[in-house]
């Protein structure tokens, strides 16, 4: 099954563009703990829809700008289907 992860580097870019000083500030905007925010930022955990909605709404980004879909190992991809 595929999972959603935060697009690599996007949270740091947003933080810089919006002038947010700390990871704590971003975590608070997203409604998550600092440790959860850092796992999301590093792509270590699938991201929650609530986090994406809170960041998107409060900072003006779409879900498509914030996340990417990553297939799990063993998933059949479009390339596999065509072959």
Backbone torsions as a table, in degrees:
resi	resn	phi	psi	omega
1	UNK	NA	139.2	179.6
2	UNK	-75.5	160.2	177.8
3	UNK	-136.2	155.8	176.9
4	UNK	-95.9	130.2	172.1
5	UNK	-126.8	159.8	177.7
6	UNK	-67.1	135.3	178.0
7	UNK	-56.2	128.2	-176.9
8	UNK	-53.9	129.3	176.6
9	UNK	81.8	-11.3	-172.8
10	UNK	-67.2	-39.4	-177.3
11	UNK	-67.0	-37.7	176.5
12	UNK	-67.2	-39.0	177.8
13	UNK	-64.8	-43.8	178.9
14	UNK	-61.3	-44.5	179.9
15	UNK	-57.3	-44.4	179.1
16	UNK	-66.4	-47.5	-177.7
17	UNK	-62.5	-40.7	-176.7
18	UNK	-87.5	-3.6	177.3
19	UNK	73.0	26.8	177.7
20	UNK	-82.3	124.8	-169.7
21	UNK	-77.3	-32.1	-170.5
22	UNK	-133.6	159.9	171.2
23	UNK	-63.6	-32.6	176.7
24	UNK	-58.0	-40.7	179.3
25	UNK	-64.2	-42.4	177.7
26	UNK	-66.2	-42.2	179.0
27	UNK	-60.2	-43.3	179.7
28	UNK	-62.7	-43.0	177.5
29	UNK	-60.9	-36.5	-179.3
30	UNK	-84.4	-6.4	178.4
31	UNK	71.2	29.6	-179.7
32	UNK	-129.1	166.6	176.1
33	UNK	-71.4	163.4	178.2
34	UNK	-61.4	-41.4	-179.3
35	UNK	-65.7	-39.2	176.6
36	UNK	-65.3	-43.8	178.1
37	UNK	-56.7	-45.8	-178.4
38	UNK	-65.5	-37.3	176.2
39	UNK	-64.6	-41.2	176.2
40	UNK	-61.9	-48.2	-176.7
41	UNK	-59.5	-37.9	-178.4
42	UNK	-85.4	-3.0	-179.8
43	UNK	74.9	18.6	-177.9
44	UNK	-82.3	-20.0	-179.3
45	UNK	-133.3	144.0	171.6
46	UNK	-60.4	141.4	-175.8
47	UNK	-86.7	145.5	-179.9
48	UNK	-83.5	147.2	176.4
49	UNK	-59.4	-35.1	179.3
50	UNK	-62.0	-43.2	179.0
51	UNK	-60.6	-48.0	-179.5
52	UNK	-61.1	-43.5	179.4
53	UNK	-63.2	-44.1	-178.2
54	UNK	-65.3	-45.8	179.0
55	UNK	-65.5	-45.5	-178.9
56	UNK	-60.1	-48.5	-178.2
57	UNK	-67.7	-45.6	-174.7
58	UNK	-72.9	-27.1	-175.9
59	UNK	-115.8	-0.8	173.3
60	UNK	81.3	38.2	178.1
61	UNK	-119.9	150.2	176.3
62	UNK	-88.1	161.0	177.5
63	UNK	-58.3	-39.5	-179.9
64	UNK	-62.7	-28.4	177.0
65	UNK	-77.6	-22.3	-172.0
66	UNK	-98.6	-28.5	-172.9
67	UNK	-127.7	161.0	170.9
68	UNK	-129.7	153.5	177.4
69	UNK	-95.5	126.8	-179.0
70	UNK	-118.5	120.1	177.3
71	UNK	-72.4	143.7	173.7
72	UNK	-74.4	157.6	176.4
73	UNK	-58.4	138.2	-179.8
74	UNK	91.7	-11.4	176.7
75	UNK	-69.8	146.0	174.8
76	UNK	-82.3	127.2	179.5
77	UNK	-103.5	170.5	177.9
78	UNK	-59.3	-38.5	178.1
79	UNK	-60.7	-40.3	178.7
80	UNK	-63.2	-39.1	-178.1
81	UNK	-66.3	-37.5	-176.6
82	UNK	-72.4	-34.4	-174.9
83	UNK	-66.4	NA	NA
